[in-house]
């Protein structure tokens, strides 16, 4: 498996370009997957020079500021419209990424939002990991968990609910719960979002600065359940000694997130980055990446290569196209879809900056 991971592989008959030199990486710590890609880097004498971010918006800020030849970035699918507007993304040469053919069908079809495949069929990002939001709880305190997001608002949980400082996630989740599109929410309808979030924040012990901190609250027994929970918390909690932490999607559903590898306009080592992306989609490598991040695989064959604990987090058997036209997605992505972000400017809809400013006001109620 190590040799296969170092060389990459594809059943499509194509070949990735030769890799060499340095990849200047700009994104989250961990998303440069140092352990899973170690053999490939050694085999190709590739060095990854990483610049880590503390906030997703640092990516566009650093690229548009100039002065850096960044080769590889990642983006959460909701950032696609903004990154397109800012002319950050380049079109990928999929002939140089033969392993793209191994993706689950849902990731190879452009949905109506064009979050990584444009209407003309061009790819601006490649899905390499994903996950879904749900309710995370301590099963020792709440056997069986909760079935609805509204259950978190029960007065008996006052001061016992975890909320994380993630304005976009909180906004997107609330919009979904209320049956609205977070990427096109009329300004007049924001009052409903605000009312729900104020109630939820009012239930919180505090607004945790990160998912790790919110998990620590669960492990310490300070809270019993989380608004915007994440399956990764199960693993974090187990590592801290609490194996009773679980996550599930409640009856109203939630939202899913997909992280894309992309080549920004500043890249000067394009072939090597194409080779990197191709290797990230090699079945064995994609499986190791999922285990490393406690996340979900995007490559169909990888689902049979991950350990049982990681595989149990997501229902891989449900990742199929809903019909021959690819017009709808089954099961998980019906109840937890991928959403876009609020627009950067709009006279009609809530904008990204307005959403962020409102959250700063709301979280003061914790």
C-alpha positions, -999 to 999 in steps of 0.1 A, spaced: 0 0 0 28 24 8 44 19 -27 10 24 -43 4 55 -24 38 69 -34 32 62 -71 -5 71 -72 -29 51 -93 -59 53 -116 -81 30 -136 -88 57 -162 -57 51 -183 -44 86 -179 -13 97 -160 -6 126 -137 23 149 -146 57 145 -130 61 163 -97 91 182 -85 102 212 -65 82 230 -39 44 234 -33 36 267 -15 5 257 5 -20 282 20 -48 269 42 -57 251 74 -31 232 94 -37 195 88 -52 200 54 -16 196 40 -20 161 53 17 156 62 15 119 73 -7 105 44 13 123 18 47 116 33 56 87 10 45 105 -21 66 136 -12 96 115 -6 92 95 -38 89 127 -59 114 148 -39 86 174 -33 88 198 -5 56 214 9 61 249 23 30 256 44 14 288 55 -14 281 79 -45 303 84 -66 310 115 -97 320 95 -109 310 60 -110 347 49 -72 349 52 -69 329 20 -84 355 -3 -68 383 18 -33 370 13 -37 361 -24 -53 395 -33 -26 413 -13 0 399 -36 36 391 -27 32 353 -25 33 326 -51 9 302 -35 4 270 -54 -22 251 -35 -52 262 -15 -84 247 -2 -119 262 -1 -151 253 16 -176 249 -12 -196 279 -2 -167 302 -10 -169 294 -47 -190 325 -58 -167 348 -39 -135 333 -51 -148 334 -87 -157 371 -82 -122 378 -69 -106 358 -98 -87 336 -74 -95 302 -89 -80 287 -120 -95 260 -142 -80 226 -135 -68 202 -162 -87 171 -153 -66 151 -178 -38 156 -154 -59 142 -125 -69 107 -138 -79 96 -103 -108 120 -105 -127 92 -122 -127 73 -89 -148 99 -70 -183 90 -59 -208 99 -86 -222 127 -65 -188 145 -65 -184 140 -103 -217 157 -112 -222 195 -111 -252 204 -90 -274 234 -96 -251 256 -74 -219 249 -95 -198 248 -63 -168 231 -80 -179 222 -115 -190 251 -137 -219 250 -161 -195 245 -190 -180 214 -173 -148 231 -161 -135 221 -126 -122 248 -102 -118 225 -73 -116 188 -65 -135 173 -35 -111 154 -13 -128 153 21 -163 162 34 -185 159 64 -219 168 78 -231 188 108 -254 172 134 -263 171 171 -234 159 192 -242 148 227 -230 128 257 -249 96 256 -242 89 293 -261 121 301 -287 119 273 -293 82 264 -303 80 227 -296 117 222 -321 143 208 -343 140 177 -348 176 169 -328 209 169 -357 224 188 -351 199 217 -319 219 225 -342 249 234 -359 230 262 -356 251 294 -341 221 313 -310 225 291 -304 261 300 -266 266 304 -260 230 292 -258 235 254 -226 240 235 -224 266 207 -193 272 187 -180 306 174 -187 298 137 -210 326 123 -213 311 88 -221 276 101 -246 289 127 -263 310 100 -263 282 74 -277 256 99 -304 279 112 -315 288 76 -317 251 68 -338 244 100 -362 272 90 -365 260 54 -345 289 39 -316 292 15 -286 308 33 -272 319 0 -303 339 -9 -320 350 23 -342 382 19 -331 409 43 -367 410 57 -365 374 67 -333 376 87 -354 384 119 -364 348 120 -328 336 119 -318 361 146 -347 351 169 -337 314 166 -300 321 172 -306 343 201 -327 316 218 -300 290 211 -271 312 223 -292 319 254 -292 282 261 -254 280 259 -229 278 287 -207 300 265 -197 305 228 -167 282 225 -139 295 203 -135 262 185 -149 227 181 -121 214 202 -130 237 231 -167 228 227 -157 191 229 -137 198 261 -169 212 276 -187 179 268 -158 159 282 -158 180 314 -195 176 318 -202 213 315 -226 207 286 -246 177 274 -252 185 237 -240 208 209 -257 231 184 -235 225 153 -221 192 164 -196 173 142 -187 137 140 -150 146 145 -160 155 181 -167 118 188 -130 111 182 -117 141 200 -138 132 231 -127 95 230 -91 107 229 -98 127 260 -113 97 278 -150 101 271 -162 74 247 -199 82 252 -200 112 228 -220 106 197 -234 126 167 -265 122 145 -285 141 120 -319 152 136 -352 151 119 -350 186 104 -317 177 88 -286 199 87 -259 208 61 -229 192 47 -195 207 39 -170 198 13 -134 209 11 -118 213 -23 -82 214 -34 -77 242 -58 -49 260 -77 -50 297 -72 -40 323 -98 -6 328 -81 7 293 -87 40 288 -105 42 250 -100 9 239 -116 19 204 -128 32 194 -94 -1 206 -78 -21 185 -103 0 155 -93 -6 163 -56 -44 164 -61 -42 132 -81 -24 115 -53 -49 127 -27 -75 109 -48 -56 76 -50 -78 51 -31 -53 42 -4 -42 78 2 -77 91 3 -85 65 30 -55 74 50 -64 111 47 -99 104 61 -85 85 90 -59 113 97 -87 139 97 -114 117 111 -134 127 80 -152 112 51 -137 99 18 -147 112 -16 -132 82 -35 -156 53 -38 -129 26 -35 -115 43 -4 -147 35 16 -136 -1 17 -101 8 29 -107 29 59 -109 15 94 -142 6 109 -144 35 133 -139 61 106 -163 43 82 -190 42 108 -192 80 109 -209 83 75 -234 63 54 -213 55 23 -240 32 9 -263 62 4 -239 82 -18 -256 76 -52 -272 98 -78 -310 101 -73 -317 93 -110 -300 90 -144 -299 127 -150 -282 135 -117 -309 161 -109 -312 151 -73 -291 134 -46 -303 106 -24 -307 104 14 -278 121 32 -274 150 8 -312 155 7 -314 161 44 -280 177 47 -272 195 14 -243 215 3 -251 253 4 -235 284 -10 -225 314 10 -244 347 13 -234 372 -14 -206 397 -8 -229 426 -20 -267 427 -25 -296 451 -20 -321 421 -17 -303 394 3 -284 393 35 -247 397 27 -218 379 42 -206 409 61 -241 416 75 -244 380 86 -210 382 104 -219 416 121 -252 402 133 -235 372 148 -211 394 168 -242 410 184 -260 377 190 -232 358 206 -230 385 233 -261 369 248 -243 337 259 
